Amino acid sequence: MEFARLIFAGILISLLSNTVAAMAADLPPCKFKAIYNFGDSNSDTGAISAAIFPRQWPNGETFFRKPAGRVCDGRLIIDFIAERLGLPLLSSYLDSIGSNFRYGANFAAGGSTIVPQNKTIAESGLSPFALNVQIFQFDQFKARTSDLYK
């Protein structure tokens, strides 16, 4: 009985994903000029690596052929979103060397939480870049960018 449920669930998921993919293919392309991303390790493109400790080999080996500041071996969902929108991969806000913020910035940092941290990373093991800090960084980024355009 359990095996039958598993097969049925697999077929249902396959049908749904094919339907969603077909619907998405028919949509007109988005005309977004930039992406600003907030989050944790699921979309961290190098914040923790730039701010706390650099990521070493093999992180990035499969796609980037070098350490890419990510806690993974390739691309992240945010990379696929940027690619689909026709935008370059997002640079981490905290990694300014060689970064291009013309098409957005990534404020996500691995280990981030929604709840503000009141301990250091050594005490809690969590990132000091909780969501409220990422929003402060975005506000600062927006203010500095506005000054540059004036």
MOSUL-V549300 format. One record per pair of residues at least 24 apart in sequence whose C-alpha atoms are under 10 Angstrom apart, sorted by the first residue. I is the first residue (numbers start at 1). GAP is how many residues later the second one is. If there is no record, write none. Layout:
I;GAP
I;GAP
This chain:
29;55
29;56
29;57
30;54
30;55
30;56
31;54
31;55
31;56
32;50
32;53
32;54
32;55
32;71
33;52
33;53
33;54
33;69
33;70
33;71
34;48
34;51
34;52
34;53
34;54
34;56
34;67
34;68
34;69
34;70
34;71
35;43
35;46
35;47
35;50
35;52
35;53
35;54
35;55
35;66
35;67
35;68
35;69
35;70
35;71
36;54
36;57
36;65
36;67
36;68
36;69
36;70
36;71
36;72
36;102
37;41
37;53
37;55
37;56
37;67
37;68
37;69
37;70
37;71
37;97
37;101
38;67
38;68
38;69
38;70
38;71
38;74
38;92
38;93
38;96
38;97
38;100
39;67
39;68
39;69
39;70
39;71
39;72
39;73
39;74
39;75
39;90
39;91
39;92
39;95
40;67
40;68
40;69
40;70
40;71
40;72
40;73
40;74
40;87
40;89
40;90
40;91
41;29
41;30
41;31
41;35
41;67
41;68
41;69
41;70
41;71
41;86
42;28
42;29
42;30
42;34
42;35
42;36
42;66
42;67
42;68
42;69
43;27
43;28
43;32
43;33
43;34
43;35
43;36
43;47
43;49
43;63
43;64
43;65
43;66
43;67
44;25
44;26
44;27
44;28
44;32
44;34
44;46
44;47
44;48
44;62
44;63
44;64
44;65
44;66
44;67
44;68
45;24
45;25
45;26
45;27
45;30
45;31
45;33
45;34
45;44
45;45
45;46
45;47
45;48
45;49
45;50
45;60
45;61
45;62
45;63
45;64
45;65
46;24
46;25
46;44
46;45
46;46
46;47
46;48
46;49
46;60
46;61
46;62
46;63
46;64
47;44
47;45
47;46
47;47
47;48
47;49
47;59
47;60
47;61
47;62
47;63
47;80
47;82
48;44
48;46
48;47
48;60
48;61
48;62
48;63
48;64
48;79
48;80
48;81
49;43
49;45
49;46
49;60
49;61
50;42
50;43
50;44
50;45
50;46
50;47
50;59
51;43
51;44
51;58
51;78
52;69
52;75
52;76
69;26
70;39
70;40
71;39
78;28
93;41
93;44
93;45
93;48
94;43
101;40
101;44
102;43
105;33
105;36
106;28
106;32
107;24
107;26
107;27
107;28
107;29
107;30
107;31
108;26
109;25
